[in-house]
Every structure is written in structure tokens, then in C-alpha cells.
């Protein structure tokens, strides 16, 4: 039997350092090694990915390919443009592969994909080698050591981790790589279907990345940005192992910052530079190893002479939060990222609920518009035109840069769900999925459940004020002035409440506050900013009453009454907003197309804590009020739209 012929399949591990799976491939002493990436149409069309995260991925792929070539001039990252499920039966045979090696991925779709590929490989007589390396602990082992249950707390992760044993130390990057073998592709490409394309709104050109199996030049190149037909990327944050490791070294060089870091004490209003590490997108794409990060930080903490921070608020604690969400997802699969059929997620009859495919129990990517008012609020929140400058600044930063501070995520999520709009957390998760450069299904879904108080966290009466909370960090409103430039010249006393400024002061500041984003200004020569889209104290009170009712009812997403629709009988039909399809369709959604597209504003583009401080915490002493009613459920004739 000859030497192994190995494919190493890169996915969310775009690095050479500390790669247990890559090391396993090299330990086979292969005759040839093919480092490949399969250009999976699931992520091109079915997962929401905006231009900024695509740019970050391409950065990571190009950097990795260059690093591979530095070790072996005959090698590179071979990008093959076909779905792995249809590609591997042909590729394994064409290249005479004996071993397929890859890093374990416990995302729900990835599990299905990998199960299919493992079956294909075994049928072809190819040995499959899988190693975990995306998280500190193997998520399946965490679940096993947690009694087979999802990890719903940091303590569950810590206790399970103690049973697993020490977190493995990182391993060095290889100093050489074997040659690839013959790369001839003598088979037909299977063209993917682009319907539905959940990223259609992100494109302004034709998507052409599947025109040729090995790329336009036949050289297995990383796709060019324009092949995706995407609108321009606007983020200044760059991806790649080289950049990521340099960022890590700069962070570690500040030993006091590294050793005493506490997430809740970092300012969400800081920019240029931000107050946190911004390594999260490198964790997602695997351009920096989480174990490298963990142990390098721990070395600094161990030698620090002063009082250091500790999990869960410390830097290493942030990685434990990440493992918590991965463990929960590993246990629950697809239902983890939705309410329907999720036994850990509280059922709240929100506005704009997700539609569910009855044959699979999985959400469809669309949602029901059961309240035109809520839909307007959602689109204004998404576009950064709510009339609350703190919320709008965060949403504009998110769209522009692909990142906002953790406590900023707290604020906008609370505002959209339990603290203002009472809109389904999955709508916010969809937006974050599109715009975040650090999006991971497990962390995104987990954070939105935490912040909507549907799982992980239950103190729903702790509501972020869009005025008091940012004032704690940034009294002068520099963050707002940066990202909501129409308000840049407002006096500090009005920067978070510009509607309170007298008209004369508004004119002096060069911006008028108008009723909403569609209302013309009295002075056409002046830019405008919308008045608040609702009275925040009133909406906070309504949401608190509704949350109390939902908690009192006590349903979860997998309960029979949720699955069969009889939950409606448990909620009073006396909440705010329409309760019939006729009411929904009889109201006009007054929002401009520019607002729906998230356009109409400009920002100058430059070349997990507990969220205390600034939260409103009313004592829930009043008699239980009537909360959200059946208006938020499945309205028979309600409109449906894509998330």
C-alpha cells in the first residue's frame, strides 16, 4: 500500500498555527497534501452574509493561501467551486485520495453536511480523520459531561470542563507542507440553485462565482469580491491569520489591560480604538486559534503582580461564554437558533414571528407581518432611524463596520425586543447574521435569547435606557456625533434627546427634528433627524407587562401548546396593536424605500458583560397587567416577508 494521499478540507480554521486537524493530516506522512476549500452555495445563497463579512472571509482565504505558498511554492489554498456534497464523490476518485481530514464543526447545517461527506468518503473507501479545534472544549464532550444536556450557564461549562480535563496547549504551525498531487478536474461541475437567495438584497451585480469549477483562470483562485455581485464592503476591519496574530501580540503587550480586563467595564461608546480586542471575527474564521488566545492570555495573568480579573468577565471568560453557546447548540441542533421546538427558549408571542416549515419544524427565512406598526419600527431600527440617537448610532456603526461593542449589542437587542418594540428576537438575529463580521450561529442565537430574556437570562425588568445608559459612558455624545453626523453640532445636553431642543437651537445646530423619517422639514435647506418613533417610558411599561404575562404563562418553544397553536387560549386578546388580519392590512407602513434599504444616511468612512449601569430597573410591585395578546401569533392573512 502506497503512502497516503490526503485532502485537508479547510472551513472555519483558516490558519496554520495551532491546528490539531492539520497536524493530524501531516502526521499521516502523506505522499501529497491538497489544502482545499469548497465554495459551498449554502453560504452564498442560504445563509445571510453581507459584504463586510464576505470581504473578511476573502481576506482570510488570501492570507492563508499566501502562507501555504511560503511553505511550499507548489501549493496554495485550492478553492473548488461546488457544493461539497456533490463535489467529493468525484474529487476523491479523480485525485485518488486515501484520507480526508478536517476540523469538527457542530453547527447544525455543518453536522448534516459533514455526515453526508463522511458517508460519501466511506463508500469510496476513503478514511476520514476529524479533530476538534474551533472551541476550547469539544462541544459534544461538554454536553456529554453535562449529563447530556445543553450548557445553559457558564458554571455548567466550567463543571463539565473540569471533568474533561485541562484545555490543550496550542501546537506550533508547521514549517513545511508536502506537495499537492495532480490537480486535474476531469468531471462536470454541478451548478447550484440560487433560489432562494437570502443575500439578494446585498447584491448590486450578477453573482458569477460558480461560472467555472476552478475559477475564471482555472487556477483554483480565491474568488474576487466582484464575482459575488455584492455591494461594496465598507468595513476597515481586515481578516487573515497574519493580521490576527499581530493584533494578539499588540493586546498581550499591554499586560495590565490583558490581566485586568472586565467586559462590563469596557466602554461601548469607545472608537478609534474600540475598548475590546476585536478578535471575535478571527475566532469565527479561525484565523486566530482560541487555544492560542486562551493560553497566551493566561500566561500574562499568571505573571501579573496586581489583582487580575477572572471568568466570566475576564478575557478568558469570554471564550467560556462562546463555548457555552456552542455546547447548547451542539445539544439542540437547528432548534437552538429559533423559538419553535426549542425546549430551552421561552415562548413569547412577539410581533413579526418567524414562519415555520411544518414538514421540518425549521424556520423558513421569512416572517409574518402581523402588525404594520411593528414592521415600521423594525425597518427604522434596522436603518438607524428610530429617533433615539444612541440606538441609531449603534445600528449605523454595525452596518458600516460590521461590528459593535458587546454592550451596544445589549442595548439595541433590548430595544428591539423586551424593552421597546416587542419584536421577535429572531428578526434582530437575522440582521446581525447579515451585518456582523464575527457572526457565529451559536453565539448570535444565544446572545439574542439572552438579551431578549428567553433563555440564559431571566431578569427581563432590567431594561436599557437609550438615554441614561450611554450618558454613563459618553456625556458629550462623541459616539453619536461620529455615527449620526447630522447631530454633530447639537449641544451635549440634547445629544441623546434632540427632540427636546428648542427649534432655534435645532436650526443653530444645523438639523431639524421632524415627526418621522418621511415627513418633510419646514426648512428644506436643513437636514432632518426623526423624532422618537414612540414614547420610550410607555413602551417599556407595555413590554414589561407583556413579559410578566408571558413568564406567568410559562411556555417554552417545544411545549405542545406552542406547537399546536393552542397557546393563544392562554393570552388575553387585549394588547396594543391589531389583532386581526384586516387590521394589519388596513394600515399603511409609512417608511421610504431608502429607509427600507437602510440608506439615506452618511458616515465618514475611515481608511459579554452583565450590562448594569444605565439600565432602568423598576420594581415590579404593580398588580399583574394584561400583556401581549394573540395579535403576535399566526395571523391567517398576514403578509410574509423575508428576514
C-alpha positions in Angstrom: 0.0 0.0 0.0 1.4 3.4 -1.0 1.8 6.5 1.1 -1.4 8.4 2.0 -2.9 10.9 -0.5 -4.6 13.4 1.7 -7.1 16.2 1.3 -7.1 18.7 4.1 -10.5 20.5 4.0 -10.3 24.0 5.4 -13.5 25.5 6.8 -13.7 27.7 9.9 -10.0 27.1 10.6 -8.2 29.5 8.3 -4.8 29.3 9.9 -1.6 27.3 10.1 -0.8 27.7 13.8 -2.5 25.5 16.4 -4.5 23.4 14.0 -5.0 19.9 15.5 -6.7 18.7 12.4 -3.9 19.9 10.1 -1.4 18.3 12.4 -3.3 15.0 12.1 -3.1 15.3 8.4 0.7 15.9 8.5 1.1 13.0 11.0 0.0 10.7 8.2 3.3 11.4 6.4 1.4 11.9 3.2 2.8 11.4 -0.3 0.7 14.5 -1.3 -1.4 17.0 0.6 -4.2 19.0 -1.1 -5.3 22.0 1.1 -8.8 22.8 -0.3 -11.8 25.0 0.3 -15.2 24.0 -1.2 -17.2 27.1 -2.3 -20.4 26.0 -0.6 -23.6 27.5 -2.1 -25.3 27.2 1.3 -23.3 30.2 2.5 -23.5 32.0 -0.8 -27.3 31.8 -1.0 -28.9 30.3 2.1 -27.0 32.0 5.0 -27.3 35.7 5.4 -23.9 37.2 4.7 -23.3 40.9 4.0 -20.5 42.4 2.0 -18.3 43.2 5.1 -18.2 39.5 6.2 -17.6 38.3 2.7 -14.6 40.7 2.5 -13.3 39.4 5.8 -13.6 35.8 4.6 -11.7 36.6 1.3 -9.0 38.4 3.4 -8.6 35.2 5.5 -8.5 32.9 2.5 -6.0 35.0 0.5 -3.7 35.3 3.6 -3.9 31.6 4.2 -3.1 30.8 0.6 -0.1 33.0 0.7 1.1 31.4 3.9 0.8 27.9 2.4 2.7 29.0 -0.7 5.5 30.4 1.6 6.0 26.8 3.0 5.7 25.2 -0.4 5.8 27.1 -3.7 3.8 24.4 -5.4 0.9 24.6 -3.0 -1.8 27.1 -2.2 -5.4 27.1 -0.9 -7.2 25.3 -3.8 -10.7 26.8 -3.9 -13.1 24.5 -5.8 -16.5 26.0 -6.7 -19.1 23.4 -6.0 -21.1 22.1 -3.0 -19.1 19.5 -1.0 -22.0 17.1 -1.1 -21.8 16.8 -4.9 -18.1 17.5 -5.3 -16.5 14.9 -3.1 -17.8 11.8 -4.8 -16.0 13.0 -8.0 -13.0 14.6 -6.4 -11.9 11.7 -4.1 -11.8 9.5 -7.2 -10.2 12.0 -9.6 -7.3 12.7 -7.2 -7.0 9.1 -5.9 -7.5 10.3 -2.3 -6.9 7.8 0.6 -7.6 10.2 3.6 -9.9 13.2 4.1 -9.1 15.3 7.2 -11.0 18.3 8.6 -11.8 20.2 11.8 -15.0 19.3 13.6 -17.9 21.7 13.2 -21.0 21.4 15.4 -23.2 24.0 13.6 -26.5 22.4 12.7 -26.0 22.7 8.9 -22.3 21.7 9.2 -23.2 18.5 11.0 -25.6 17.5 8.2 -23.1 18.4 5.6 -20.2 16.5 7.3 -22.4 13.4 7.9 -23.1 13.4 4.2 -19.4 13.8 3.3 -18.3 11.1 5.7 -20.8 8.7 4.2 -19.5 9.6 0.7 -15.9 9.1 1.8 -16.6 5.7 3.4 -18.4 4.5 0.3 -15.3 5.5 -1.7 -13.0 3.6 0.7 -11.5 6.9 2.0 -10.5 7.1 5.6 -11.9 10.2 7.4 -10.0 11.9 10.3 -11.7 14.6 12.3 -10.3 16.7 15.2 -11.9 19.5 17.2 -10.2 22.9 17.4 -12.8 25.5 16.9 -13.6 25.9 20.7 -11.7 25.4 23.9 -13.6 22.1 24.6 -15.2 19.7 22.2 -18.9 20.9 22.3 -20.1 17.3 22.2 -17.9 16.4 25.1 -19.2 19.4 27.1 -22.8 18.1 26.5 -21.8 14.6 27.5 -20.1 15.7 30.7 -23.1 18.0 31.4 -25.4 14.9 31.7 -26.4 15.0 28.0 -28.0 18.5 28.5 -27.2 21.8 26.7 -24.8 24.0 28.5 -27.1 26.9 29.6 -24.7 28.6 32.0 -21.0 29.4 32.5 -21.0 27.2 35.6 -22.2 24.3 33.5 -19.3 24.8 31.1 -16.8 25.1 34.0 -18.0 22.0 35.8 -18.1 19.9 32.6 -14.7 21.3 31.7 -13.3 20.0 35.0 -14.5 16.5 34.1 -13.0 16.7 30.6 -9.6 17.9 31.8 -7.2 20.7 31.1 -7.7 22.8 27.9 -5.0 21.5 25.5 -2.0 23.7 24.9 -1.6 25.2 21.4 0.7 23.5 18.9 3.1 25.3 16.6 2.5 26.0 12.9 4.2 23.5 10.5 7.4 24.6 8.9 6.8 22.7 5.7 4.0 21.1 3.7 4.0 18.2 1.2 3.4 18.9 -2.4 0.0 18.6 -3.8 -0.5 15.9 -6.5 -2.1 16.2 -9.9 -4.9 18.8 -9.8 -6.8 17.8 -13.0 -10.6 18.1 -12.7 -11.9 15.7 -15.4 -15.5 15.8 -14.3 -18.5 18.1 -14.8 -19.4 20.8 -12.3 -22.9 20.7 -10.7 -24.3 24.2 -10.8 -26.1 25.2 -7.6 -29.6 26.6 -7.5 -29.7 30.3 -6.3 -33.3 30.2 -5.3 -34.0 31.4 -2.7 -31.1 33.8 -2.4 -31.3 35.3 1.0 -28.5 37.7 0.1 -30.2 39.1 -3.0 -30.6 42.5 -1.3 -26.9 42.6 -0.6 -26.1 42.4 -4.4 -26.0 45.2 -7.0 -24.5 43.0 -9.7 -24.6 39.4 -11.0 -23.3 36.6 -8.8 -20.9 34.7 -11.0 -18.6 32.7 -8.6 -19.8 29.3 -10.0 -19.1 30.0 -13.6 -16.0 27.7 -13.6 -15.2 24.9 -11.3 -11.6 26.0 -10.7 -12.2 29.8 -11.1 -12.1 32.1 -14.1 -8.4 31.3 -14.8 -8.6 27.6 -13.9 -6.1 28.2 -11.1 -8.3 27.4 -8.1 -8.0 31.1 -7.0 -9.9 32.6 -4.2 -12.9 34.4 -5.7 -12.7 38.1 -6.3 -15.2 40.3 -4.5 -16.8 41.4 -7.7 -17.6 37.8 -8.6 -20.2 37.8 -5.8 -22.0 40.7 -7.3 -22.1 42.4 -3.9 -22.4 46.0 -2.9 -19.1 47.5 -1.8 -17.7 46.5 1.6 -17.4 49.4 4.0 -15.5 48.0 6.9 -12.0 49.0 7.8 -11.5 45.7 9.8 -9.4 43.2 7.9 -9.1 39.5 8.2 -6.4 36.9 8.0 -4.0 35.0 10.3 -1.2 37.5 9.8 -3.3 40.4 10.9 -4.9 38.4 13.7 -1.7 37.3 15.3 -0.3 40.8 15.1 -3.4 42.1 16.8 -3.0 39.4 19.5 0.6 40.4 20.1 -0.4 44.1 20.5 -3.1 43.2 23.0 -0.7 41.0 25.1 1.9 43.7 25.1 -0.4 45.7 27.4 -0.2 43.4 30.3 -2.3 45.5 32.6 -5.2 45.6 30.1 -4.9 41.9 29.4 -4.7 40.8 33.0 -7.4 43.1 34.4 -9.9 43.2 31.5 -13.5 43.1 32.6 -16.1 43.1 29.8 -18.8 45.1 31.7 -16.3 47.9 32.5 -15.3 48.5 28.9 -17.0 51.5 27.1 -19.5 50.7 24.4 -19.0 54.3 23.1 -15.3 54.0 22.5 -14.0 54.1 19.0 -10.6 54.7 17.3 -9.7 52.5 19.1 -12.5 50.4 20.5 -12.4 49.2 24.1 -12.3 45.5 23.5 -9.9 43.2 21.5 -11.9 42.9 18.2 -10.5 39.4 17.9 -14.0 37.9 17.7 -14.1 37.7 13.9 -10.8 36.0 14.0 -12.2 33.4 16.4 -15.1 32.8 14.0 -13.0 32.3 10.9 -10.3 30.5 12.8 -7.6 32.9 11.7 -6.5 33.1 15.4 -6.8 29.9 17.5 -9.0 30.2 20.6 -6.5 28.0 22.4 -3.6 30.2 21.4 -5.6 33.2 22.7 -6.6 31.5 25.9 -3.1 30.3 26.9 -1.3 33.4 25.8 -3.6 35.5 28.0 -3.3 33.0 30.9 0.5 33.4 30.8 0.1 37.2 31.2 -2.4 36.7 34.0 -0.1 34.2 35.8 2.8 36.6 35.9 0.8 39.8 36.6 1.7 41.2 40.1 -1.5 43.1 40.7 -5.1 41.9 41.1 -6.2 40.2 37.9 -9.8 39.7 36.7 -11.4 36.2 36.5 -14.1 34.5 34.5 -16.7 35.2 33.5 -15.9 38.8 32.9 -12.2 38.3 32.0 -10.7 37.8 28.6 -10.6 34.0 29.1 -14.1 34.2 30.4 -15.3 35.5 27.0 -14.1 32.2 25.5 -16.1 30.3 28.1 -19.2 32.2 27.1 -18.5 31.2 23.5 -18.1 27.5 24.5 -21.4 27.7 26.4 -23.3 28.7 23.3 -21.5 26.1 21.2 -22.4 23.4 23.8 -26.0 24.5 23.8 -26.2 24.4 20.0 -24.5 21.0 19.8 -27.1 19.5 22.1 -30.2 21.1 20.4 -29.2 21.4 16.7 -31.4 23.5 14.4 -34.0 24.4 17.0 -31.3 26.2 19.1 -31.4 29.1 16.6 -35.2 29.6 16.8 -38.1 29.5 19.3 -40.2 26.9 17.6 -39.4 23.4 19.0 -36.6 24.8 21.2 -37.1 23.4 24.7 -34.8 25.9 26.3 -36.3 29.0 24.8 -39.3 30.7 26.5 -42.2 31.3 24.2 -43.1 35.0 23.9 -45.9 36.0 21.4 -43.7 38.6 19.8 -44.5 40.8 16.8 -43.2 39.7 13.5 -42.8 36.0 14.3 -40.8 33.6 12.1 -42.7 31.3 9.7 -42.0 27.6 10.2 -41.9 24.8 7.6 -44.5 22.3 9.0 -42.7 19.4 7.4 -39.4 20.1 9.2 -40.2 22.3 12.1 -37.4 24.7 11.0 -37.9 28.4 10.3 -38.1 29.3 6.6 -36.1 32.5 6.5 -39.4 34.5 6.2 -41.6 36.1 8.9 -45.2 37.2 9.3 -46.0 40.9 9.3 -48.9 40.8 11.8 -48.5 44.5 12.8 -47.7 47.2 10.3 -46.6 49.4 13.1 -44.1 46.8 14.3 -42.8 46.3 10.8 -42.2 50.1 10.5 -40.4 50.1 13.8 -38.3 47.1 12.7 -37.3 48.7 9.5 -36.4 52.0 11.2 -34.4 50.1 13.9 -32.6 48.3 11.1 -31.8 51.5 9.2 -30.8 53.6 12.3 -33.7 56.0 12.1 -35.6 55.3 15.4 -35.2 58.8 16.6 -33.1 57.6 19.6 -29.5 58.8 18.7 -27.8 56.1 20.8 -29.7 53.3 19.1 -29.3 54.8 15.7 -25.6 55.4 16.1 -25.1 51.7 17.0 -27.1 50.4 14.1 -25.3 52.6 11.7 -21.9 51.6 13.1 -23.0 47.9 12.7 -23.9 48.3 9.1 -20.9 50.4 8.2 -18.2 48.5 10.1 -19.7 45.0 10.7 -19.1 45.3 14.5 -20.4 47.0 17.6 -19.3 46.6 21.2 -20.9 43.9 23.3 -22.9 46.3 25.5 -24.0 48.1 22.3 -25.4 44.8 21.2 -27.2 44.6 24.5 -28.8 48.0 24.0 -30.1 47.5 20.5 -31.3 44.0 21.2 -33.2 45.0 24.4 -34.7 48.0 22.5 -36.0 45.7 19.7 -37.4 43.0 21.9 -38.4 43.3 25.5 -37.5 47.0 26.1 -39.4 48.8 23.3 -40.6 47.3 20.1 -41.7 43.8 21.4 -40.4 42.3 18.1 -39.3 38.7 17.8 -35.6 38.3 18.7 -35.1 36.2 15.5 -35.6 39.4 13.4 -32.7 41.0 15.2 -30.6 37.9 14.9 -31.3 37.9 11.1 -29.9 41.4 10.8 -26.9 40.6 12.9 -26.3 37.5 10.8 -26.1 39.7 7.8 -24.0 42.5 9.1 -21.7 41.2 11.7 -18.2 40.2 10.6 -17.9 38.0 13.8 -21.3 36.2 13.3 -21.4 32.6 14.5 -24.8 30.9 14.6 -24.3 29.6 18.1 -23.2 32.9 19.6 -25.6 35.1 17.7 -28.7 32.9 18.6 -27.5 32.5 22.1 -26.9 36.2 22.7 -30.3 37.2 21.3 -32.0 34.7 23.5 -30.0 36.0 26.5 -30.8 39.7 25.7 -34.5 39.0 25.0 -34.7 37.0 28.3 -36.0 34.0 26.5 -33.0 31.8 27.6 -29.8 32.0 29.6 -31.0 35.2 31.4 -34.4 36.0 33.1 -34.2 39.5 34.6 -36.5 41.0 32.0 -37.3 44.0 34.2 -33.7 45.3 33.6 -34.2 47.4 30.6 -31.6 49.6 28.9 -32.5 53.2 28.7 -31.5 54.7 25.3 -30.7 57.9 27.2 -29.3 57.2 30.6 -27.1 54.2 29.7 -25.0 56.0 27.0 -24.7 59.1 29.2 -22.9 57.0 31.8 -20.1 56.4 29.2 -20.1 59.4 27.0 -21.7 62.5 28.3 -20.7 64.6 25.4 -22.0 62.2 22.9 -18.9 61.8 20.8 -20.0 58.4 19.6 -23.3 59.7 18.4 -21.6 62.7 16.7 -19.4 60.2 14.8 -22.1 57.9 13.5 -25.1 60.2 13.4 -23.3 63.2 11.8 -26.5 65.2 11.3 -26.5 65.7 15.0 -22.7 66.5 15.3 -23.3 70.1 16.3 -26.0 69.6 18.9 -25.3 70.8 22.5 -24.3 67.9 24.8 -27.5 68.4 26.9 -29.6 67.5 23.8 -27.4 64.9 22.1 -29.3 61.9 23.3 -32.7 63.8 23.3 -32.6 66.1 20.3 -36.3 66.4 20.2 -36.2 68.4 23.4 -34.0 71.1 21.8 -35.9 74.4 21.0 -36.4 74.9 17.3 -34.0 77.9 17.4 -31.3 75.6 18.9 -32.1 72.9 16.3 -31.6 75.4 13.5 -28.4 76.7 15.1 -27.1 73.1 15.2 -28.0 72.7 11.5 -30.5 69.9 11.8 -34.3 69.8 12.4 -36.1 67.1 14.3 -39.2 66.1 12.4 -42.1 63.8 13.1 -40.7 60.8 11.3 -38.2 60.0 8.5 -40.8 60.6 5.8 -42.0 64.0 6.9 -40.6 67.0 5.1 -38.7 69.6 7.0 -40.1 73.1 7.5 -36.8 74.4 6.2 -35.8 72.5 3.1 -32.2 73.8 3.3 -31.6 71.9 6.6 -31.1 68.2 7.1 -33.5 66.4 9.3 -33.5 63.8 12.1 -36.6 61.9 13.1 -38.4 62.4 16.4 -38.6 59.3 18.5 -40.8 56.6 16.9 -42.6 56.1 20.2 -42.6 57.2 23.8 -40.0 55.1 25.5 -41.4 55.0 29.0 -44.8 54.0 27.7 -43.4 51.2 25.5 -41.1 50.0 28.3 -44.1 49.7 30.6 -46.2 47.8 27.9 -43.3 45.4 27.3 -42.7 44.7 31.0 -46.4 43.9 31.4 -46.3 41.7 28.4 -43.2 39.9 29.6 -44.7 39.3 33.0 -47.7 37.7 31.4 -45.6 35.5 29.2 -43.4 34.4 32.1 -46.6 33.7 34.2 -47.9 31.5 31.3 -44.6 29.8 31.3 -44.4 28.2 27.9 -41.3 27.1 26.0 -40.8 26.6 22.3 -41.1 22.8 22.4 -44.3 22.7 24.5 -47.3 21.1 22.9 -49.4 24.2 23.2 -46.8 26.2 21.2 -46.5 23.5 18.6 -50.3 23.1 18.0 -51.2 26.8 18.3 -53.4 26.5 21.4 -51.1 28.9 23.3 -53.5 31.6 22.1 -56.0 30.4 24.7 -53.6 31.4 27.5 -53.2 35.0 26.5 -55.7 37.8 26.8 -56.6 39.3 23.5 -56.3 42.9 24.7 -52.8 44.1 23.8 -51.7 47.1 21.8 -51.9 46.9 18.1 -54.1 45.0 15.6 -55.5 41.6 16.4 -56.9 40.6 13.0 -55.5 40.3 9.5 -57.9 43.1 8.4 -56.3 45.4 10.9 -52.9 44.6 9.7 -53.6 45.0 6.0 -55.6 48.2 6.6 -52.6 50.1 7.9 -50.0 51.7 5.7 -46.4 51.1 6.5 -45.1 54.7 6.2 -41.4 54.2 5.5 -39.5 55.3 2.5 -37.7 52.8 0.2 -34.4 54.4 1.2 -35.2 53.6 4.8 -36.2 50.0 4.0 -32.9 49.6 2.2 -31.0 51.1 5.1 -29.8 54.0 3.1 -30.4 57.7 3.4 -27.6 58.5 5.9 -23.9 59.1 5.6 -21.0 58.4 7.9 -17.4 59.3 7.2 -15.5 56.1 6.5 -12.1 55.8 8.0 -9.0 54.3 5.9 -20.2 39.8 27.4 -20.8 41.6 30.4 -23.9 41.9 32.5 -25.0 45.3 31.4 -25.5 47.1 34.7 -25.3 50.8 34.9 -27.8 52.9 32.9 -30.4 50.2 33.0 -33.9 51.1 34.2 -34.9 48.7 36.9 -38.4 49.4 38.0 -39.6 47.4 41.0 -42.3 45.1 39.7 -44.8 45.8 42.5 -47.9 46.5 40.5 -50.7 44.0 40.0 -50.1 41.8 37.0 -51.3 43.7 33.9 -52.6 42.2 30.7 -49.7 41.5 28.4 -49.1 40.8 24.8 -52.0 39.0 23.3 -52.6 36.7 20.4 -52.1 39.6 17.9 -48.4 38.4 17.7 -49.3 34.9 16.6 -50.0 33.4 13.3 -52.5 35.7 11.6 -54.2 33.9 8.7 -53.9 36.5 6.1 -50.9 38.4 7.4 -48.2 39.4 5.0 -45.0 37.4 4.9 -41.6 38.8 4.2 -38.0 37.6 4.1 -35.9 38.3 7.2 
